[in-house]
Amino acid sequence: MSGTHGGHSHVLFVHGESRVHELRPQCKLAATVLFIFAVVVTPREAFWAFAAYAVLLAGVARAARVPLRTIVSRLRFEAPFVAFAFFLPLIGQGRRIDVLGVSLSVAGLWGAWNIIIKGMIGVMATALLGATTSMSDLLVGLERLRVPRMFVAITGSMMRYGEVISGEMRRMKIARQSRGYEPRWMWQSKAVASSAGALFVRSYERGERVYLAMASRGYDGSLPALEEHAASRRQWVAAMTVPAIACVTAIFALGLAA
């Protein structure tokens, strides 16, 4: 059985028993990247293609037994891009149309649609990857795909200690509140800046201690593999089915747009 079910997990991982969970991490990583590439190259006018991608992702979520509401709830990560896209129709150039008395740029509307739909499908794809692959398996998958060891080590540290830093921030906030001080206004920003500085120092010191502890235990830049993660041809074929369909869809959409 895949190591997905064991080891250190992360907040995005949804424990479950499914064929998607059991696929090797390198297969799922490669499939996700290929799927997102197909989405990116799809012409923005191909509405049917984006509907097809959404159906494919819904099918994968069903096969993985991951609730759709879990995937949809993670679309909040796209909020900054939606906020940016919201202004494109207002500041865009070229031909304009009136919508409810507001003058909007046609090119800006197309640009906003392009950002929102491709970003949404991309976030859903990566959310599915995170929901079906534990953090330790993601790192192993990166190593199996020959990603530079330094990048894997940095990524692992970020993923493992992001929650630790978040917990430290919560404790500092509780400490401020317990002393009756909670900055809410611009002129109280000094307290926030002081907290950020203290958080940086604490994080740096903790990182040094953790690294020394790992080095004393023989850490050489990569984590030991607890089991064999080689993928069979059958697993590669199963993982590549969805991105292959997405690529055919993208090619067909490009042909129609030409």
VENLIN-V43876 format. One record per run of one state. SS is the DSSP state (H for helix, E for strand, - for the rest). FROM is the first residue (numbers start at 0). TO is the last residue. Records with the same first field share a line. If there is no record, write none. Layout:
# VENLIN-V43876
SS=FROM-TO + FROM-TO
This chain:
# VENLIN-V43876
-=0-1 + 5-17 + 22-23 + 41-45 + 64-66 + 91-94 + 99-100 + 132-133 + 144-147 + 178-184 + 216-231 + 257-257
H=2-4 + 18-21 + 24-40 + 46-63 + 67-90 + 105-131 + 134-143 + 148-177 + 185-215 + 232-256
E=95-98 + 101-104
